[in-house]
Amino acid sequence: MILFVVNEKSGNGRGKRTWRTVERRLLEQRADYEAVAAESPAEAVHRAKARLGQGGVAALVAVGGDGTVHSLLPLALEFGLPLGLIPSGSGNDTALAFGLPEDPAAALDIALNGAARPADVIVTRRPDGGRQYSLVSVAIGLDGAVAEDVNGSRYKRWCNRLGAGSLAYIIGLLRMLAVYKPQDIAVTVDGERRVFRRGWLAAVANLATYGGGLKICPEARPDDGKLHVCVVHGCSALRLLAVFPAVLTGKHVRMEIVTMLRGTEVTVESPVPLPAYGDGEPAGHTPVRSAVLPRQLMILSATGSG
């Protein structure tokens, strides 16, 4: 039996509409399924965990966006279940990385008949000893401030209605550039520590894109056993804004204000606590310590290999 976890509020209500389409097809196909629906990822997880405790579930399928997938990672790992996705969020970078179509019917066919593909997961350890799992990225500094602004904004809803998730990130970036102050950032990758003056952001990525298709770490692959790090540093806000369009194509990696790193363990520190967000969800503040869990998650995709 497949358990569908529906975030009705994802994509400004798109999740609820998508589920109606998906459920009709499930009934037509007489599929063996159950569903839990909620208006937030946290509520959905609570209900899903209660159902998983009863047993008999062969796979989890999220109906939502990157935030919904993020919330289900602990359950998928704890119960050893493959995780599928019917994308209906604002960014959908998970769907992009695993070749999942936006069309609900086509995405459902993959969830029901696709192969399970191994994927890496980022585990971030907080100072209080807690852990957070992320699939897309952990954004620190300016990126974290942008995520915080976007999550609490009205403009995100309008961007969702337009089907332009990345536009919300761009709007948030423009807003935060006016107030954010860069700090020195120390980034340690596999024991090698480097300090970056006037650091704007450090993005620790498992997938190539974030923010709705922005190619922050274009060489990242979900199953390469590595964390890819993009550090932007040593420039003015105006200079940063001028080169930002290059992130749309991934050409920013060649610029002198960008340093790309990779490894299995990454620590980001700063003299002033900087916000961190994992897959767009709060992950505390610096210092942030992240590591890769290689191929610990199974993702239902069109093919079984990357």
Buried (B, 14 or more C-beta within 10 A) or exposed (E): EBBBBBBBBBBBBBBBEBBEBBBEBBEEEEBEBBBBBBBBBEBBBEBBBEBBEEEEBEBBBBBBBBBBBBBBBBBBBEBEBBBBBBBBBBBBBBBBBBEBBBEBEEBBBBBBEBBBBBBBBBBBBBEEEEEBBBBBBBBBBBBBBBBBBBBEBEBBBBBBEEEBBBBBBBBBBEBBBEEBEBBBBBBBBEEEEEEBEBBBBBBBBBBBBBBBBBBBBBBBBBBBEBBBBBBBBBBEBEBBEEBBEBBBEBBBBEEEBBBBBBBBEBBBBBEEEBBBBBBBBBBBBBBBBBBBBBBBBBBBBBEEEB
